Amino acid sequence: MKLHRIYGITLRYLYLFRHNIDKLVDIFYWPAIDLILWGITTLYIQSLETGFSQVVVMIVSGLIFWQVLWRGQIEITINILEEIWNKNLINIFATPLKFSEWVTSFIILGIIKLVVGFSFISSLAFLLYKVRIFTFGFYLLPFIFLLLMSGWCIGILVGALILRFGTRIQNLAWSLPWAISPFSAVFYPVSILPAWAQKTALFFPTSYIFEGMREVIFKGTMDAEKLIISFGLNLIYLALSLFVLRLSFNKILKKGLIKVY
Amino acid sequence: MPILEIKNLTKNFNDFKAVDNVSFSLEEGEILGFLGPNGAGKTTTIQMLLGVLSPTNGEIIFFGKNFKNHREDILEEINFSSTYTNLPGDLTVKEILTYTSFFYNIRDRKKRIGEIKGLFNLEPIFKQRVSELSAGQLSRVNLAKSFINFPRILLLDEPTSSLDPEVAKYIREFLLEERKKFKVSILITSHNMAEVQEVCDRVIFINHGRIIANDTPENLAKSIETSHIELLIKDGLKRTEQYCLENKIKCRIKGRYLNIDIEERKIPEFLEDLKIKKIFYDEISIQKPTLEDYFLETVSKTNKGKRHETA
C-alpha cells in the first residue's frame, strides 16, 4: 500500500464533502434532529413516570452511540455509491490505486467524520440535556471503537451487494443498519426480547456493545467478556465482509461492469 | 522489443465472444489505430489493457512485464482517456487533476498540474465544476488527466469525437508532438478515418472480436481496388449511362454529373472508350480509395461472412 495513493483517494471524497451539502446534512442535521426529538420525548416520559430517572441518559446515549455505527457504515456505502452514481470506478481503477487502498480510505474517512460527528452530537447532548458522555469514563472508548468496526462490517457488506447487484438495491445503504437495530438492544436490554430474538442477538456484536455500554454508564463497570466476544465477532464479520466485497469486485471485473458503473 | 505485447487475448461474456484470440504489439513511439465498427471489441480490449476487465484467456505484457503480476508498476506508466468516461460532476477540474495526481508517483505534483493546465488551455475552466462543462470541455479535461503521469503508453478511446475541429486538430498535433518529444506510444480508437490516416503509423482493424487487418493506413486503403470518378459530361450523358450498364460499371447521375465506382486499373480503358464514343466531359475528378472506403467495404464483407457463419 502506498500512502500517497491512499491520500489521493481520501482527498477525492473530502473534496466531495466540501461541495456537497447533503454530506453536511448527514453529519450534523439528522443527528441533531434525532437528538432533539428523542431527547424531548424521553424528558416527557420521565416527567410522567418518576421511577425512570435514568431513561433520558439511556435513550440519549443509545442515540449517540447508534450514530457511531451509522457513521461508520454510511461512509463506506455512500462512497461506493458515489463512484457508481458518477460512473467513476473506471477512472480510479485504471490507475495504480489498489483495492485495499480504496477500502483503507473509507476507514480513514469514517474515523475523521466520526470524530467530527461524535464531538458535535456529544456537545449538543450536553447543551440540551446535560448528558456528559465521557463522565462515564474512558471505559466507553473500546466500545465506541467496536461500534465503528460493526459499522464498517455493515458498510462493506452493503457496498459489496450494491457493487454486485447494482443501484436497484441501493436502498439497503439506509435500511440494513436499522434491520439489525432491534437485535442490537440499542435502547433496551437484550433480556426483554422474545426468546428467539435473544438467540439471534447472540450473533450480533452490537448487542454485546450496547449492553456493555449501559453497564459502564449505569454501573460504572466494564464487562471484559462482552468486549472480547464483540471484538471477536466483529473480526469475523469484517473479514467476511471484505471477502464478499473482493468477490463482488472480481465479479464486476469479470462482467465488465466497471464501464457501466 | 515491443513496449506492449498482446498474445491470444480472449474475452467471453457467456457464449458471446467479444474479443477472440487477438494478438498484436505496439512499438515504442508508435501510434497505432484500433479501428472497427461499434461492438467490434475495441473498448473491451482497451478495458482489458487497463485491468478493469478480466480476460478469459491470453496474456498482456507491458514493458516486458506481465500485467497480471505487475499491475501497479504498469499502470504507473500508462494512462487512458475516453470520450465515454464520466468524471465526478461535483468536483472542479483542479480537484480532479489534484486527487488523480496522487495516484501516481509524480515528484512535483503542483508543477505538473500547472503544466497540464497550460498545455490543454484549462485556465478558464480550472475552478469550474465538471457538471458545468460542455462535452468538448469534458473531453479536454479527460485528455489532460491522461497526461498527468508522463505516460509512456496512452490508450485513447475516441479522444476527439466531441471536440470542435479546431481543438481536435490541436489535439492531433499535440499527440504527434508528444510522440516526437517523449517517444510516447499511443493506441487510439476513432471513427474519424481522416484523423487515423493523419496520425497513425499503423492500423489494426477488428470486427466481431477478431483482427481482420494489420497494416499501414496507406496499404489498407490501397487494398481497395475501386476508385471513385466524377465527370461533368458536356455531351453524351445518356450514352455514358448506357455504356456503364453494358460494362457493369456502377454509376449515378446527378444533373450533368456522372459518378462512377470503377477498379483503378480500368480507369485508362474507361476514359479511352469515352473518347472513342465521342463522349466529352468538362471536368474530371478521380478519388483514390481511402481508409474510410476500406472500413466500409471490410465491415460489409465481414458482417456478411458472420451472417453466413451463424446461418
Boltz contact constraints between the chains, C-beta under 6 A:
constraints:
  - contact:
      token1: [A, 4]
      token2: [B, 102]
      max_distance: 6.0
  - contact:
      token1: [A, 5]
      token2: [B, 103]
      max_distance: 6.0
  - contact:
      token1: [A, 7]
      token2: [B, 102]
      max_distance: 6.0
  - contact:
      token1: [A, 8]
      token2: [B, 99]
      max_distance: 6.0
  - contact:
      token1: [A, 8]
      token2: [B, 102]
      max_distance: 6.0
  - contact:
      token1: [A, 8]
      token2: [B, 103]
      max_distance: 6.0
  - contact:
      token1: [A, 11]
      token2: [B, 99]
      max_distance: 6.0
  - contact:
      token1: [A, 12]
      token2: [B, 99]
      max_distance: 6.0
  - contact:
      token1: [A, 15]
      token2: [B, 91]
      max_distance: 6.0
  - contact:
      token1: [A, 15]
      token2: [B, 95]
      max_distance: 6.0
  - contact:
      token1: [A, 16]
      token2: [B, 90]
      max_distance: 6.0
  - contact:
      token1: [A, 19]
      token2: [B, 90]
      max_distance: 6.0
  - contact:
      token1: [A, 20]
      token2: [B, 90]
      max_distance: 6.0
  - contact:
      token1: [A, 86]
      token2: [B, 86]
      max_distance: 6.0
  - contact:
      token1: [A, 86]
      token2: [B, 88]
      max_distance: 6.0
  - contact:
      token1: [A, 87]
      token2: [B, 86]
      max_distance: 6.0
  - contact:
      token1: [A, 88]
      token2: [B, 88]
      max_distance: 6.0
  - contact:
      token1: [A, 90]
      token2: [B, 52]
      max_distance: 6.0
  - contact:
      token1: [A, 90]
      token2: [B, 85]
      max_distance: 6.0
  - contact:
      token1: [A, 93]
      token2: [B, 52]
      max_distance: 6.0
  - contact:
      token1: [A, 94]
      token2: [B, 50]
      max_distance: 6.0
  - contact:
      token1: [A, 94]
      token2: [B, 52]
      max_distance: 6.0
  - contact:
      token1: [A, 94]
      token2: [B, 80]
      max_distance: 6.0
  - contact:
      token1: [A, 95]
      token2: [B, 75]
      max_distance: 6.0
  - contact:
      token1: [A, 95]
      token2: [B, 103]
      max_distance: 6.0
  - contact:
      token1: [A, 96]
      token2: [B, 72]
      max_distance: 6.0
  - contact:
      token1: [A, 96]
      token2: [B, 75]
      max_distance: 6.0
  - contact:
      token1: [A, 96]
      token2: [B, 76]
      max_distance: 6.0
  - contact:
      token1: [A, 96]
      token2: [B, 103]
      max_distance: 6.0
  - contact:
      token1: [A, 97]
      token2: [B, 103]
      max_distance: 6.0
  - contact:
      token1: [A, 253]
      token2: [B, 54]
      max_distance: 6.0
  - contact:
      token1: [A, 254]
      token2: [B, 54]
      max_distance: 6.0
  - contact:
      token1: [A, 256]
      token2: [B, 53]
      max_distance: 6.0
  - contact:
      token1: [A, 258]
      token2: [B, 52]
      max_distance: 6.0
